[in-house]
Structure formats: C-alpha cells, structure tokens
Amino acid sequence: MIFMFFTGFVGLLVSLLVIAFFILGERKILGYAQIRKGPNKVGVMGLLQSFADLLKLVVKYKVYGFQSRSYVSMLGVYLLILIVVFYCVLVGGYYGCCGMSYSILWYLVVTSFSSYALLCAGWGSYSKYSMLGAMRSAFGSISFEACFMCLVVFCALCYGGYNLVDYWDAGWFSVILYPCCYFLFLICTLCETNRTPFDYAESESELVSGFNTEYSGIFFTCLFACEYIVIFVFSWLGGVILFGGGLISIVVVPFHLLFFMWARATLPRVRYDYFVNFFWSVGLCMLILMLFSVVI
C-alpha cells in the first residue's frame, strides 16, 4: 500500500512536469494549424513559456476578502485536486502491482465525484456564467459516466474481471473485436475532459470561459492543471482497457494526446441538443447492444 501511494505521488509530479511541455506542444500545434507561430520568446524556441506562465499565475494572489465567491467554490477546487490525486494513486497501483481486484471500478467511483467538484466550483462563484458552465459540465460528466459504466462492464465480460493488471495477461485486444467501442471511448473522453467539440463548460463565446470565470492565480492554475492530468489519465486508461495494457498502453498514449490536439484545432463546437441526443440515444444504445452481443 505504501509503495502504491509512493508511485502515485511520483506519477503526479511527473504528470505536472509533462503537462508543461504538453501545453507548449498544444499551443505550437494550434499555432501552425492556424497559420501562425506559437510561443517562441521565452527560452529556446519557447520551451520555458509554460513555466513562465505558471510563475505569473502563482504570483498573482488576491486577499480572500476581495474575492467574489464563497468557501464552497474553494471546496470545489480542493475536491477536484483530490480526485486527480486519486487518479494518480490508481495509476501508480497498476504499475506497482498492488493487487487491486476492482481497480477499474475505482476509476468509475472517482469519476462520479467530478460532477460535485465542478458544481461547487461554479455555484460558489456567485456568477451566472460560472453556474451555467458548471451545470453543463456536470451534465456532460453524467453522460460520460453512463457510457463509461457500460464500457467497464463490457471490458469485464471480455477480460473476465475488473482488475486492470489482469488485462495485461489476457494476450488479446478487445479493440480488435469491437473497434466502434474504441471510437465511442474517444468521443466520451472528449466530453469528460471538456474538450472541443464538447467544451460546453468553457465555451468562451457565450459563457466567458465557463465555471472558472471568477478564478485567478493559483486556483485557476489548479483547475487548468487538473483538466490536463485527467486527459493524461484517460488517454492511458483507454490504452489499458482496449489494448490489453503493457507496453502498448504507453505507446497509445501519444496518439490519444495528438487526437485531443487535432480535435481542438479542427472540430467546431457541436450544438447542445445534438450532443445530448448522440450520447443518450446513439452512444449509450450502441454500448448496450455490444454488451448483449458479448453476453450472447
């Protein structure tokens, strides 16, 4: 157990370091996709730009009495950080081989708390834009959880258990049998991480950045960093549950990260009613049909 928490802590530190270069790479790719240069001033070819932005955000601090939000909003930020720490502990437990018999179910449990964190962060901000963004994000998380639950049961039926370590020893990939399940997982992950084309919590055109409108400094940094860590975690989790884990799960992660960048650079935001109709009428029904096919 101590080794699991140690590996999770190390994984959190490594994730924070990798996030800085991931944000830089994303800004570079978005720049070239829009026929302009990305950050290139701080450091050699802009390599230190993310660290300069982090320092600027940390230095910007306000006295709490001048903040237009309640303690509930702070609770939302701390809860989101705690969720990310639990994610990293679960990832560390996988590589530590600590014998977590129901590890994939723990991912489902931890994911269910993200809605409460976002609702607290938005409702406690005393801003209608933040509240609307939090409600949108919470509904998106519920939509993801419904599809993710079916995906968890599907993988349990394919691999014969809920232990992610056992997927490594299975010797075959479920994505070969059901490739559409993999594409549904990618689409659902875009929804959970509030990324284009499902970034309804942060749609700048009508919500002015959504639930994080009233945040600045270190609190905005925490919200921003947690979102990117969740992207890394679910990119890795998709490689494990659909490609059997092992080294292939690490190889698939860069492809997933490039997929997130490509989606943000090219895809437009989908209309909200289309989003609701797809997840509850198309995606969920397809996953339920796949479950029935596995059982039969």
Protein Blocks (a to p, Z undefined) as FASTA:
>chain_A
ZZmmmmmmmmmmmmmmmmmmmmmmmmmmmmmmnopaddfkgojehlmmmmmmmmmmmmmc
cdfklpccdfklmmmmmmmmmmmmmmmmmmmmmmnonopaklmmmmmmmmmmmmmmmmmm
mmmnopaklmmmmmmmmmmmmmmmmmmmmmmmmmmmmnopabfklmmmnopafklmmmml
mmmmmmmmmmmnopafklmklgmklnnnpjmlmgghjllmmmmmmmmmmmmmmmmmmmmm
mnopajllmmmmmmmmmmmmmmmmmmccddfklmmmmmmmmmmmmmmmmmmmmmZZ
